[in-house]
């Protein structure tokens, strides 16, 4: 185990699971059902990582509260239909997480998903009890507020400097910065690695197993 780090916290969509395309499609379908103009794919990818209400308001600032409720339901209905077969994990995720857990790292998830959605995907992978703790956006503050990271740190009894946040969005890396924590950026998710480098991650990776290789090398 790396001598400096005890806790690794992972975003879900775009970091562990290849679900970006489904999120974009569900947002477009919800927009169509609301008779709203579609935002382009890049704009939708730019809000992935936020809690769903915050994401919708970011794309449609003029939406009122009653419309937001209906939009959320349209989005959820379509996404759940798409997710009947769970979004696949990225290559190397399952093996890498198992290796990290075997080496004694605490593992956690901090996601913009709602608790119901997170529980559904965790169950589909047989991971209900896999992580030390998971936090979802509707039970805490949405990213980039640091509350969910602070709750994870407290649960694991780990200091911010002993933890890393691994994510694919500016919201993940800003949340880590807000919590006084280092971060790792992945290049294969919702946002470009160039955008993520602005947040000065400790590491930028193109393939998930590179995280384990980096931690192992630094542990020598």
N, CA, C and O of each residue as an XYZ file, in Angstrom:
880
protein
N       0.851     -1.192      0.000
C       0.000      0.000      0.000
C       0.884      1.239      0.000
O       1.939      1.261      0.634
N       0.443      2.276     -0.721
C       1.170      3.536     -0.783
C       1.288      4.118      0.631
O       0.290      4.170      1.350
N       2.475      4.554      1.041
C       2.645      5.014      2.424
C       1.847      6.273      2.762
O       1.553      6.521      3.932
N       1.490      7.077      1.741
C       0.788      8.331      2.008
C      -0.726      8.199      1.964
O      -1.427      8.989      2.596
N      -1.243      7.223      1.238
C      -2.682      7.151      0.988
C      -3.299      5.899      1.599
O      -2.774      4.793      1.478
N      -4.439      6.118      2.263
C      -5.178      5.016      2.882
C      -6.557      4.829      2.262
O      -7.132      3.742      2.329
N      -7.084      5.892      1.661
C      -8.467      5.907      1.186
C      -8.511      6.383     -0.260
O      -7.942      7.422     -0.595
N      -9.189      5.618     -1.120
C      -9.387      5.969     -2.523
C     -10.888      6.111     -2.773
O     -11.662      5.186     -2.525
N     -11.286      7.287     -3.270
C     -12.698      7.601     -3.468
C     -12.951      7.762     -4.962
O     -12.233      8.494     -5.643
N     -13.963      7.083     -5.464
C     -14.205      7.043     -6.900
C     -15.557      7.649     -7.262
O     -16.572      7.370     -6.625
N     -15.548      8.480     -8.292
C     -16.777      8.831     -8.982
C     -17.283      7.557     -9.679
O     -16.518      6.612     -9.872
N     -18.556      7.532    -10.050
C     -19.097      6.333    -10.719
C     -19.179      6.518    -12.237
O     -18.445      5.869    -12.982
N     -20.076      7.407    -12.697
C     -20.323      7.563    -14.132
C     -19.121      8.206    -14.822
O     -18.713      9.317    -14.482
N     -18.563      7.491    -15.795
C     -17.435      8.022    -16.541
C     -16.080      7.747    -15.916
O     -15.044      8.027    -16.518
N     -16.084      7.196    -14.704
C     -14.835      6.844    -14.021
C     -14.736      5.340    -13.828
O     -13.752      4.722    -14.233
N     -15.763      4.743    -13.205
C     -15.819      3.293    -13.054
C     -16.678      2.652    -14.139
O     -16.347      1.582    -14.650
N     -17.784      3.311    -14.490
C     -18.746      2.725    -15.434
C     -18.858      3.568    -16.693
O     -18.825      4.797    -16.642
N     -18.990      2.883    -17.829
C     -19.073      3.538    -19.130
C     -20.532      3.884    -19.439
O     -21.182      3.239    -20.261
N     -21.016      4.905    -18.764
C     -22.442      5.251    -18.823
C     -22.705      6.622    -19.431
O     -23.850      7.075    -19.440
N     -21.681      7.290    -19.935
C     -21.843      8.657    -20.423
C     -22.865      8.744    -21.552
O     -23.711      9.638    -21.554
N     -22.793      7.818    -22.515
C     -23.721      7.847    -23.636
C     -25.165      7.735    -23.203
O     -26.039      8.382    -23.779
N     -25.427      6.920    -22.193
C     -26.797      6.756    -21.701
C     -27.295      8.025    -21.019
O     -28.458      8.401    -21.166
N     -26.423      8.675    -20.283
C     -26.820      9.921    -19.615
C     -27.180     10.975    -20.653
O     -28.191     11.664    -20.515
N     -26.362     11.102    -21.688
C     -26.625     12.080    -22.746
C     -27.951     11.760    -23.432
O     -28.766     12.655    -23.654
N     -28.170     10.496    -23.765
C     -29.419     10.108    -24.442
C     -30.631     10.394    -23.567
O     -31.628     10.931    -24.048
N     -30.556     10.043    -22.291
C     -31.694     10.254    -21.392
C     -31.998     11.742    -21.226
O     -33.162     12.130    -21.124
N     -30.960     12.573    -21.198
C     -31.180     14.016    -21.090
C     -31.846     14.548    -22.354
O     -32.739     15.392    -22.276
N     -31.419     14.062    -23.517
C     -32.049     14.491    -24.776
C     -33.518     14.070    -24.826
O     -34.378     14.857    -25.222
N     -33.804     12.835    -24.429
C     -35.184     12.345    -24.471
C     -36.060     13.156    -23.520
O     -37.187     13.511    -23.866
N     -35.550     13.449    -22.327
C     -36.320     14.268    -21.380
C     -36.585     15.659    -21.955
O     -37.677     16.205    -21.797
N     -35.586     16.222    -22.619
C     -35.763     17.539    -23.247
C     -36.856     17.484    -24.306
O     -37.703     18.375    -24.378
N     -36.836     16.434    -25.131
C     -37.852     16.278    -26.171
C     -39.250     16.180    -25.566
O     -40.193     16.802    -26.057
N     -39.374     15.397    -24.499
C     -40.688     15.196    -23.878
C     -41.201     16.478    -23.221
O     -42.408     16.668    -23.075
N     -40.280     17.350    -22.829
C     -40.657     18.648    -22.261
C     -40.844     19.710    -23.345
O     -41.236     20.840    -23.051
N     -40.563     19.344    -24.599
C     -40.585     20.304    -25.718
C     -39.585     21.429    -25.500
O     -39.816     22.569    -25.904
N     -38.471     21.094    -24.856
C     -37.352     22.020    -24.710
C     -36.377     21.779    -25.852
O     -36.294     20.668    -26.376
N     -35.642     22.810    -26.238
C     -34.583     22.629    -27.226
C     -33.493     21.738    -26.637
O     -33.087     21.920    -25.490
N     -33.030     20.789    -27.415
C     -31.940     19.931    -26.934
C     -30.651     20.747    -26.756
O     -30.330     21.599    -27.585
N     -29.932     20.481    -25.689
C     -28.567     20.977    -25.560
C     -27.658     20.016    -26.324
O     -27.971     18.833    -26.452
N     -26.546     20.517    -26.824
C     -25.686     19.605    -27.580
C     -24.974     18.635    -26.635
O     -24.928     18.843    -25.423
N     -24.423     17.578    -27.219
C     -23.804     16.515    -26.417
C     -22.727     17.061    -25.497
O     -22.622     16.645    -24.343
N     -21.929     17.989    -26.000
C     -20.830     18.529    -25.211
C     -21.342     19.255    -23.975
O     -20.754     19.149    -22.898
N     -22.433     19.988    -24.129
C     -23.023     20.695    -22.988
C     -23.525     19.705    -21.939
O     -23.340     19.919    -20.741
N     -24.162     18.620    -22.389
C     -24.661     17.620    -21.443
C     -23.496     16.940    -20.720
O     -23.546     16.741    -19.507
N     -22.463     16.591    -21.458
C     -21.297     15.976    -20.819
C     -20.685     16.913    -19.780
O     -20.107     16.466    -18.790
N     -20.818     18.205    -20.017
C     -20.240     19.184    -19.112
C     -20.912     19.277    -17.763
O     -20.339     19.836    -16.827
N     -22.140     18.730    -17.636
C     -22.831     18.767    -16.339
C     -22.842     17.399    -15.646
O     -23.364     17.270    -14.539
N     -22.269     16.383    -16.291
C     -22.227     15.061    -15.665
C     -21.324     15.123    -14.442
O     -20.196     15.612    -14.508
N     -21.830     14.629    -13.346
C     -21.119     14.727    -12.070
C     -21.914     15.517    -11.052
O     -21.803     15.285     -9.848
N     -22.722     16.457    -11.542
C     -23.624     17.182    -10.649
C     -24.790     16.279    -10.244
O     -25.087     15.295    -10.921
N     -25.450     16.624     -9.130
C     -26.721     15.993     -8.831
C     -27.709     16.337     -9.941
O     -27.569     17.370    -10.596
N     -28.707     15.481    -10.157
C     -29.604     15.670    -11.296
C     -30.336     17.016    -11.276
O     -30.386     17.670    -12.318
N     -30.903     17.468    -10.158
C     -31.569     18.778    -10.188
C     -30.614     19.904    -10.583
O     -30.969     20.789    -11.361
N     -29.399     19.859    -10.036
C     -28.404     20.891    -10.361
C     -27.997     20.811    -11.829
O     -27.784     21.835    -12.478
N     -27.889     19.590    -12.345
C     -27.519     19.407    -13.748
C     -28.594     19.982    -14.671
O     -28.278     20.680    -15.634
N     -29.854     19.690    -14.379
C     -30.946     20.184    -15.217
C     -31.008     21.709    -15.171
O     -31.158     22.359    -16.205
N     -30.892     22.271    -13.981
C     -30.940     23.737    -13.854
C     -29.757     24.397    -14.563
O     -29.882     25.505    -15.085
N     -28.627     23.725    -14.582
C     -27.467     24.269    -15.281
C     -27.716     24.327    -16.786
O     -27.330     25.287    -17.452
N     -28.365     23.289    -17.313
C     -28.665     23.256    -18.745
C     -29.851     24.151    -19.103
O     -29.878     24.754    -20.176
N     -30.829     24.234    -18.205
C     -32.055     24.990    -18.463
C     -32.318     25.944    -17.293
O     -33.169     25.661    -16.449
N     -31.605     27.058    -17.233
C     -31.709     27.966    -16.078
C     -33.108     28.537    -15.853
O     -33.438     28.934    -14.736
N     -33.940     28.583    -16.906
C     -35.269     29.188    -16.777
C     -36.322     28.195    -16.280
O     -37.471     28.582    -16.067
N     -35.962     26.945    -16.094
C     -36.943     25.927    -15.707
C     -37.518     26.245    -14.330
O     -36.786     26.646    -13.426
N     -38.828     26.068    -14.172
C     -39.411     26.317    -12.844
C     -39.500     25.014    -12.058
O     -39.228     23.936    -12.587
N     -39.883     25.125    -10.798
C     -39.833     23.973     -9.893
C     -40.741     22.840    -10.355
O     -40.363     21.671    -10.281
N     -41.940     23.179    -10.832
C     -42.868     22.123    -11.252
C     -42.356     21.439    -12.519
O     -42.476     20.221    -12.653
N     -41.787     22.205    -13.447
C     -41.209     21.614    -14.654
C     -40.019     20.723    -14.316
O     -39.804     19.688    -14.948
N     -39.256     21.135    -13.317
C     -38.091     20.354    -12.922
C     -38.493     18.960    -12.443
O     -37.826     17.973    -12.755
N     -39.568     18.887    -11.696
C     -40.058     17.588    -11.204
C     -40.409     16.678    -12.378
O     -40.054     15.499    -12.383
N     -41.105     17.225    -13.369
C     -41.522     16.428    -14.531
C     -40.302     16.029    -15.360
O     -40.203     14.886    -15.805
N     -39.372     16.963    -15.568
C     -38.160     16.686    -16.334
C     -37.369     15.552    -15.673
O     -36.921     14.624    -16.347
N     -37.204     15.636    -14.358
C     -36.467     14.583    -13.633
C     -37.099     13.224    -13.857
O     -36.396     12.229    -14.036
N     -38.434     13.175    -13.846
C     -39.113     11.894    -14.016
C     -38.931     11.353    -15.422
O     -38.706     10.156    -15.603
N     -39.027     12.225    -16.421
C     -38.778     11.789    -17.799
C     -37.358     11.239    -17.937
O     -37.145     10.194    -18.553
N     -36.397     11.946    -17.363
C     -35.004     11.495    -17.424
C     -34.867     10.126    -16.746
O     -34.292      9.197    -17.314
N     -35.396     10.017    -15.537
C     -35.256      8.770    -14.771
C     -35.922      7.601    -15.487
O     -35.366      6.504    -15.533
N     -37.118      7.830    -16.048
C     -37.832      6.754    -16.738
C     -36.987      6.206    -17.894
O     -36.871      4.993    -18.068
N     -36.405      7.107    -18.672
C     -35.638      6.649    -19.829
C     -34.312      6.023    -19.392
O     -33.886      5.009    -19.944
N     -33.673      6.626    -18.411
C     -32.379      6.085    -17.990
C     -32.543      4.688    -17.392
O     -31.745      3.794    -17.673
N     -33.562      4.502    -16.578
C     -33.783      3.182    -15.972
C     -34.080      2.143    -17.050
O     -33.642      0.997    -16.947
N     -34.826      2.541    -18.088
C     -35.092      1.613    -19.194
C     -33.786      1.236    -19.891
O     -33.575      0.067    -20.214
N     -32.912      2.211    -20.126
C     -31.618      1.925    -20.741
C     -30.762      1.050    -19.836
O     -29.991      0.215    -20.307
N     -30.908      1.252    -18.537
C     -30.048      0.580    -17.562
C     -30.564     -0.798    -17.166
O     -30.075     -1.397    -16.208
N     -31.567     -1.307    -17.914
C     -32.052     -2.667    -17.640
C     -30.882     -3.644    -17.732
O     -30.795     -4.611    -16.975
N     -29.988     -3.367    -18.677
C     -28.691     -4.056    -18.690
C     -27.671     -3.033    -18.217
O     -27.465     -2.020    -18.885
N     -27.024     -3.277    -17.074
C     -26.187     -2.246    -16.460
C     -25.072     -1.756    -17.388
O     -24.523     -2.519    -18.183
N     -24.754     -0.475    -17.266
C     -23.611      0.054    -18.004
C     -22.366     -0.732    -17.631
O     -22.134     -0.991    -16.450
N     -21.558     -1.119    -18.616
C     -20.373     -1.931    -18.302
C     -19.315     -1.121    -17.564
O     -19.190      0.089    -17.757
N     -18.565     -1.802    -16.726
C     -17.405     -1.177    -16.112
C     -16.330     -0.995    -17.177
O     -16.236     -1.786    -18.116
N     -15.528      0.043    -17.027
C     -14.403      0.216    -17.934
C     -13.401     -0.929    -17.755
O     -13.341     -1.561    -16.700
N     -12.629     -1.177    -18.792
C     -11.646     -2.258    -18.755
C     -10.706     -2.082    -17.567
O     -10.162     -1.003    -17.333
N     -10.535     -3.162    -16.834
C      -9.577     -3.170    -15.736
C     -10.107     -2.682    -14.406
O      -9.404     -2.765    -13.399
N     -11.340     -2.171    -14.375
C     -11.860     -1.607    -13.126
C     -12.021     -2.685    -12.052
O     -11.524     -2.528    -10.937
N     -12.712     -3.774    -12.383
C     -12.997     -4.796    -11.365
C     -11.709     -5.382    -10.788
O     -11.575     -5.504     -9.571
N     -10.763     -5.746    -11.657
C      -9.518     -6.329    -11.185
C      -8.676     -5.354    -10.382
O      -8.054     -5.728     -9.388
N      -8.661     -4.101    -10.820
C      -7.875     -3.088    -10.111
C      -8.449     -2.811     -8.733
O      -7.703     -2.726     -7.758
N      -9.764     -2.670     -8.640
C     -10.380     -2.432     -7.338
C     -10.123     -3.594     -6.396
O      -9.854     -3.386     -5.213
N     -10.204     -4.816     -6.909
C      -9.962     -5.987     -6.070
C      -8.522     -5.993     -5.561
O      -8.276     -6.302     -4.395
N      -7.572     -5.653     -6.430
C      -6.176     -5.601     -6.019
C      -5.960     -4.533     -4.949
O      -5.254     -4.767     -3.968
N      -6.560     -3.373     -5.137
C      -6.412     -2.293     -4.164
C      -7.022     -2.666     -2.824
O      -6.459     -2.368     -1.770
N      -8.177     -3.320     -2.870
C      -8.821     -3.722     -1.616
C      -7.986     -4.769     -0.895
O      -7.851     -4.738      0.328
N      -7.425     -5.700     -1.670
C      -6.583     -6.744     -1.075
C      -5.356     -6.145     -0.399
O      -4.877     -6.664      0.610
N      -4.852     -5.052     -0.961
C      -3.670     -4.402     -0.393
C      -3.991     -3.534      0.814
O      -3.084     -2.973      1.428
N      -5.273     -3.415      1.166
C      -5.633     -2.744      2.408
C      -6.170     -1.335      2.286
O      -6.408     -0.672      3.296
N      -6.367     -0.862      1.051
C      -6.939      0.473      0.894
C      -8.411      0.485      1.285
O      -9.138     -0.469      1.010
N      -8.846      1.558      1.923
C     -10.277      1.835      2.032
C     -10.755      2.296      0.656
O     -10.075      3.083     -0.003
N     -11.916      1.814      0.220
C     -12.491      2.195     -1.062
C     -13.873      2.794     -0.844
O     -14.660      2.275     -0.052
N     -14.171      3.884     -1.544
C     -15.462      4.551     -1.401
C     -15.922      5.082     -2.749
O     -15.132      5.211     -3.685
N     -17.222      5.392     -2.834
C     -17.803      5.998     -4.032
C     -18.460      7.318     -3.632
O     -19.170      7.395     -2.629
N     -18.208      8.352     -4.433
C     -18.868      9.658     -4.272
C     -19.435     10.029     -5.635
O     -18.680     10.320     -6.563
N     -20.753     10.021     -5.765
C     -21.372     10.114     -7.090
C     -22.464     11.169     -7.165
O     -23.094     11.514     -6.165
N     -22.671     11.671     -8.372
C     -23.797     12.551     -8.640
C     -25.109     11.798     -8.801
O     -26.167     12.416     -8.912
N     -25.051     10.471     -8.815
C     -26.278      9.675     -8.890
C     -27.131      9.879     -7.641
O     -26.635     10.305     -6.597
N     -28.407      9.571     -7.763
C     -29.271      9.472     -6.597
C     -29.045      8.114     -5.926
O     -28.543      7.180     -6.550
N     -29.420      8.019     -4.660
C     -29.200      6.762     -3.913
C     -29.879      5.579     -4.578
O     -29.287      4.502     -4.650
N     -31.098      5.744     -5.063
C     -31.789      4.616     -5.704
C     -31.007      4.117     -6.909
O     -30.862      2.911     -7.110
N     -30.499      5.061     -7.719
C     -29.747      4.667     -8.908
C     -28.427      4.014     -8.549
O     -28.025      3.033     -9.174
N     -27.751      4.554     -7.544
C     -26.482      3.959     -7.135
C     -26.695      2.558     -6.587
O     -25.961      1.633     -6.936
N     -27.698      2.395     -5.730
C     -27.965      1.060     -5.167
C     -28.298      0.064     -6.266
O     -27.912     -1.103     -6.192
N     -29.015      0.524     -7.289
C     -29.387     -0.379     -8.383
C     -28.148     -0.882     -9.122
O     -28.037     -2.071     -9.420
N     -27.208      0.040     -9.420
C     -26.028     -0.397    -10.169
C     -25.069     -1.191     -9.290
O     -24.415     -2.114     -9.776
N     -24.974     -0.859     -8.027
C     -24.124     -1.646     -7.135
C     -24.650     -3.085     -7.040
O     -23.875     -4.041     -7.081
N     -25.953     -3.226     -6.915
C     -26.547     -4.565     -6.838
C     -26.308     -5.352     -8.112
O     -26.074     -6.560     -8.068
N     -26.367     -4.662     -9.261
C     -26.192     -5.357    -10.535
C     -24.789     -5.944    -10.680
O     -24.588     -6.916    -11.408
N     -23.824     -5.348     -9.982
C     -22.450     -5.853    -10.019
C     -22.116     -6.723     -8.805
O     -20.981     -7.180     -8.665
N     -23.096     -6.954     -7.931
C     -22.838     -7.719     -6.717
C     -21.952     -6.979     -5.726
O     -21.193     -7.589     -4.973
N     -22.061     -5.660     -5.738
C     -21.169     -4.820     -4.925
C     -21.910     -4.100     -3.798
O     -21.465     -3.044     -3.349
N     -23.018     -4.648     -3.341
C     -23.778     -3.958     -2.288
C     -22.922     -3.644     -1.068
O     -23.079     -2.592     -0.449
N     -22.018     -4.556     -0.723
C     -21.187     -4.380      0.479
C     -19.711     -4.277      0.134
O     -18.858     -4.534      0.983
N     -19.401     -3.907     -1.096
C     -18.017     -3.932     -1.559
C     -17.207     -2.755     -1.020
O     -16.068     -2.925     -0.587
N     -17.800     -1.564     -1.050
C     -17.092     -0.356     -0.654
C     -17.275     -0.077      0.839
O     -18.277     -0.464      1.440
N     -16.291      0.599      1.420
C     -16.398      0.963      2.836
C     -17.599      1.871      3.073
O     -18.298      1.742      4.078
N     -17.832      2.792      2.134
C     -18.962      3.718      2.238
C     -19.232      4.270      0.845
O     -18.304      4.435      0.053
N     -20.489      4.557      0.541
C     -20.860      5.226     -0.701
C     -21.751      6.410     -0.349
O     -22.563      6.347      0.575
N     -21.581      7.487     -1.105
C     -22.412      8.670     -0.907
C     -22.990      9.104     -2.249
O     -22.285      9.168     -3.256
N     -24.290      9.400     -2.240
C     -25.018      9.810     -3.438
C     -25.490     11.250     -3.283
O     -25.654     11.746     -2.168
N     -25.703     11.906     -4.406
C     -25.938     13.358     -4.386
C     -27.217     13.757     -3.673
O     -27.292     14.855     -3.122
N     -28.238     12.882     -3.669
C     -29.506     13.292     -3.069
C     -29.562     13.076     -1.565
O     -30.586     13.354     -0.941
N     -28.473     12.584     -0.969
C     -28.454     12.400      0.482
C     -27.406     13.296      1.143
O     -27.180     13.210      2.350
N     -26.774     14.149      0.350
C     -25.756     15.062      0.848
C     -25.738     16.265     -0.087
O     -26.703     16.470     -0.824
N     -24.689     17.058     -0.083
C     -24.600     18.195     -1.001
C     -24.036     17.740     -2.346
O     -23.177     16.860     -2.399
N     -24.525     18.344     -3.430
C     -24.016     18.009     -4.760
C     -22.572     18.487     -4.910
O     -22.164     19.478     -4.304
N     -21.823     17.773     -5.716
C     -20.506     18.248     -6.109
C     -20.668     19.641     -6.756
O     -21.693     19.899     -7.387
N     -19.682     20.538     -6.612
C     -18.366     20.344     -6.003
C     -18.284     20.675     -4.519
O     -17.183     20.807     -3.984
N     -19.426     20.814     -3.840
C     -19.383     21.002     -2.381
C     -18.663     19.814     -1.762
O     -18.886     18.684     -2.196
N     -17.812     20.019     -0.769
C     -17.006     18.919     -0.231
C     -17.708     18.020      0.777
O     -17.081     17.108      1.315
N     -18.995     18.251      1.051
C     -19.644     17.537      2.146
C     -19.555     16.019      2.001
O     -19.256     15.330      2.976
N     -19.809     15.483      0.802
C     -19.798     14.018      0.689
C     -18.407     13.458      0.955
O     -18.283     12.368      1.515
N     -17.364     14.177      0.568
C     -16.006     13.720      0.880
C     -15.730     13.819      2.373
O     -15.093     12.938      2.949
N     -16.202     14.876      2.993
C     -16.003     15.026      4.437
C     -16.700     13.905      5.198
O     -16.175     13.407      6.194
N     -17.884     13.508      4.730
C     -18.604     12.404      5.370
C     -17.859     11.080      5.195
O     -17.807     10.264      6.116
N     -17.285     10.874      4.015
C     -16.516      9.655      3.754
C     -15.261      9.617      4.614
O     -14.938      8.585      5.201
N     -14.556     10.735      4.691
C     -13.352     10.812      5.527
C     -13.674     10.506      6.982
O     -12.955      9.754      7.640
N     -14.761     11.091      7.482
C     -15.144     10.863      8.874
C     -15.478      9.391      9.121
O     -15.079      8.818     10.135
N     -16.212      8.787      8.186
C     -16.591      7.375      8.333
C     -15.357      6.478      8.384
O     -15.304      5.532      9.169
N     -14.359      6.779      7.539
C     -13.158      5.944      7.449
C     -12.071      6.379      8.432
O     -11.033      5.728      8.546
N     -12.316      7.491      9.145
C     -11.342      8.017     10.099
C      -9.991      8.272      9.422
O      -8.943      7.848      9.910
N     -10.043      8.965      8.302
C      -8.871      9.242      7.480
C      -8.768     10.756      7.281
O      -9.781     11.436      7.113
N      -7.554     11.272      7.301
C      -7.330     12.700      7.063
C      -7.406     13.009      5.557
O      -7.176     12.117      4.740
N      -7.723     14.253      5.181
C      -7.778     14.594      3.750
C      -6.476     14.302      3.005
O      -6.512     13.882      1.848
N      -5.338     14.516      3.645
C      -4.064     14.288      2.951
C      -3.745     12.805      2.783
O      -2.771     12.454      2.118
N      -4.564     11.927      3.384
C      -4.381     10.482      3.249
C      -5.350      9.874      2.231
O      -5.449      8.652      2.115
N      -6.061     10.730      1.497
C      -7.093     10.255      0.575
C      -6.897     10.859     -0.812
O      -6.304     11.927     -0.963
N      -7.408     10.152     -1.821
C      -7.412     10.626     -3.206
C      -8.812     10.487     -3.774
O      -9.486      9.482     -3.550
N      -9.243     11.501     -4.509
C     -10.496     11.447     -5.248
C     -10.188     11.178     -6.708
O      -9.397     11.897     -7.319
N     -10.807     10.143     -7.279
C     -10.568      9.755     -8.670
C     -11.823     10.069     -9.476
O     -12.901      9.554     -9.181
N     -11.679     10.928    -10.505
C     -12.865     11.308    -11.254
C     -12.576     11.799    -12.657
O     -11.427     11.994    -13.052
N     -13.669     11.993    -13.405
C     -13.562     12.375    -14.820
C     -14.124     13.757    -15.096
O     -14.207     14.167    -16.254
N     -14.517     14.493    -14.044
C     -15.133     15.803    -14.271
C     -14.494     16.875    -13.404
O     -13.874     16.586    -12.381
N     -14.661     18.116    -13.837
C     -14.158     19.243    -13.053
C     -14.813     19.281    -11.679
O     -14.197     19.727    -10.712
N     -16.070     18.812    -11.584
C     -16.770     18.818    -10.301
C     -16.097     17.877     -9.297
O     -16.021     18.181     -8.107
N     -15.612     16.736     -9.785
C     -14.897     15.798     -8.922
C     -13.622     16.426     -8.374
O     -13.348     16.369     -7.176
N     -12.849     17.026     -9.277
C     -11.547     17.545     -8.883
C     -11.672     18.816     -8.055
O     -10.874     19.052     -7.148
N     -12.686     19.643     -8.370
C     -12.929     20.829     -7.537
C     -13.409     20.420     -6.152
O     -13.017     21.031     -5.158
N     -14.248     19.398     -6.074
C     -14.705     18.895     -4.779
C     -13.518     18.425     -3.941
O     -13.447     18.707     -2.745
N     -12.581     17.704     -4.575
C     -11.397     17.250     -3.857
C     -10.600     18.437     -3.349
O     -10.160     18.457     -2.199
N     -10.418     19.420     -4.207
C      -9.679     20.623     -3.791
C     -10.386     21.300     -2.627
O      -9.737     21.726     -1.672
N     -11.708     21.404     -2.696
C     -12.481     22.040     -1.624
C     -12.361     21.297     -0.301
O     -12.497     21.887      0.770
N     -12.104     19.982     -0.390
C     -11.958     19.153      0.817
C     -10.504     19.069      1.287
O     -10.217     18.410      2.286
N      -9.590     19.725      0.582
C      -8.183     19.659      0.950
C      -7.535     18.336      0.602
O      -6.614     17.883      1.283
N      -8.023     17.721     -0.464
C      -7.631     16.367     -0.832
C      -7.000     16.364     -2.223
O      -7.365     17.180     -3.070
N      -6.065     15.462     -2.463
C      -5.501     15.289     -3.789
C      -6.470     14.568     -4.701
O      -7.447     13.975     -4.243
N      -6.192     14.621     -6.004
C      -7.097     13.995     -6.963
C      -6.326     13.285     -8.058
O      -5.140     13.530     -8.279
N      -7.043     12.388     -8.743
C      -6.558     11.695     -9.933
C      -7.593     11.918    -11.030
O      -8.784     11.695    -10.817
N      -7.142     12.355    -12.198
C      -8.035     12.612    -13.327
C      -7.968     11.462    -14.318
O      -6.888     10.954    -14.617
N      -9.134     11.049    -14.832
C      -9.172     10.043    -15.884
C      -9.552     10.724    -17.200
O     -10.391     11.625    -17.219
N      -8.930     10.290    -18.297
C      -9.081     10.976    -19.583
C     -10.215     10.433    -20.432
O     -10.528     11.011    -21.473
N     -10.844      9.330    -20.013
C     -11.763      8.604    -20.895
C     -13.232      8.855    -20.565
O     -14.107      8.168    -21.092
N     -13.517      9.842    -19.688
C     -14.888     10.063    -19.250
C     -15.561     11.250    -19.905
O     -15.434     11.450    -21.113
N     -16.271     12.034    -19.122
C     -17.143     13.076    -19.653
C     -16.388     14.304    -20.136
O     -16.806     14.934    -21.108
N     -15.294     14.658    -19.487
C     -14.605     15.907    -19.803
C     -13.183     15.638    -20.282
O     -12.604     14.590    -19.993
N     -12.636     16.590    -21.011
C     -11.306     16.404    -21.584
C     -10.231     16.462    -20.510
O     -10.386     17.130    -19.488
N      -9.149     15.755    -20.759
C      -8.054     15.763    -19.795
C      -7.437     17.156    -19.707
O      -6.898     17.529    -18.664
N      -7.509     17.926    -20.786
C      -6.985     19.292    -20.747
C      -7.760     20.136    -19.737
O      -7.169     20.915    -18.989
N      -9.067     19.980    -19.718
C      -9.885     20.722    -18.752
C      -9.573     20.291    -17.321
O      -9.563     21.114    -16.406
N      -9.317     18.996    -17.135
C      -9.069     18.483    -15.791
C      -7.692     18.869    -15.270
O      -7.509     19.040    -14.064
N      -6.729     19.006    -16.165
C      -5.375     19.367    -15.715
C      -5.341     20.734    -15.036
O      -4.424     21.019    -14.266
N      -6.329     21.577    -15.316
C      -6.398     22.889    -14.670
C      -6.535     22.770    -13.155
O      -6.228     23.711    -12.424
N      -6.997     21.610    -12.686
C      -7.188     21.398    -11.250
C      -5.985     20.719    -10.596
O      -6.040     20.333     -9.429
N      -4.913     20.579    -11.349
C      -3.638     20.062    -10.848
C      -3.774     18.715    -10.135
O      -3.382     18.583     -8.976
N      -4.329     17.716    -10.825
C      -4.401     16.384    -10.220
C      -3.004     15.818     -9.986
O      -2.058     16.175    -10.688
N      -2.881     14.943     -9.008
C      -1.599     14.300     -8.736
C      -1.196     13.374     -9.885
O      -0.011     13.132    -10.117
N      -2.200     12.863    -10.597
C      -1.973     11.893    -11.665
C      -3.087     12.038    -12.687
O      -4.232     12.311    -12.326
N      -2.759     11.856    -13.962
C      -3.759     11.776    -15.034
C      -3.569     10.440    -15.739
O      -2.454     10.103    -16.138
N      -4.644      9.679    -15.897
C      -4.532      8.329    -16.453
C      -5.463      8.153    -17.647
O      -6.540      8.744    -17.714
N      -5.014      7.321    -18.590
C      -5.811      6.984    -19.769
C      -6.528      5.650    -19.608
O      -7.511      5.385    -20.299
N      -6.040      4.811    -18.701
C      -6.616      3.485    -18.442
C      -6.637      3.271    -16.933
O      -5.674      3.598    -16.238
N      -7.732      2.723    -16.435
C      -7.926      2.630    -14.993
C      -6.805      1.895    -14.261
O      -6.409      2.349    -13.188
N      -6.271      0.785    -14.778
C      -5.212      0.072    -14.042
C      -3.946      0.904    -13.798
O      -3.126      0.546    -12.952
N      -3.783      2.012    -14.535
C      -2.613      2.862    -14.300
C      -2.602      3.416    -12.881
O      -1.537      3.729    -12.350
N      -3.770      3.541    -12.263
C      -3.826      4.018    -10.878
C      -3.098      3.057     -9.945
O      -2.297      3.475     -9.110
N      -3.385      1.771    -10.096
C      -2.741      0.772     -9.243
C      -1.239      0.732     -9.487
O      -0.453      0.629     -8.545
N      -0.843      0.814    -10.759
C       0.588      0.790    -11.074
C       1.305      1.971    -10.433
O       2.404      1.817     -9.900
N       0.693      3.140    -10.480
C       1.290      4.350     -9.894
C       1.407      4.234     -8.380
O       2.444      4.554     -7.801
N       0.333      3.772     -7.748
C       0.369      3.607     -6.287
C       1.398      2.556     -5.881
O       2.107      2.735     -4.891
N       1.486      1.470     -6.634
C       2.432      0.403     -6.303
C       3.868      0.874     -6.469
O       4.733      0.558     -5.652
N       4.117      1.631     -7.531
C       5.460      2.134     -7.787
C       5.901      3.092     -6.678
O       7.052      3.066     -6.244
N       4.976      3.932     -6.229
C       5.311      4.892     -5.193
C       5.457      4.241     -3.823
O       6.042      4.822     -2.908
N       4.917      3.022     -3.690
C       5.001      2.326     -2.399
C       6.354      1.656     -2.209
O       6.695      1.254     -1.097
N       7.126      1.534     -3.277
C       8.412      0.830     -3.188
C       9.449      1.658     -2.433
O      10.587      1.219     -2.265
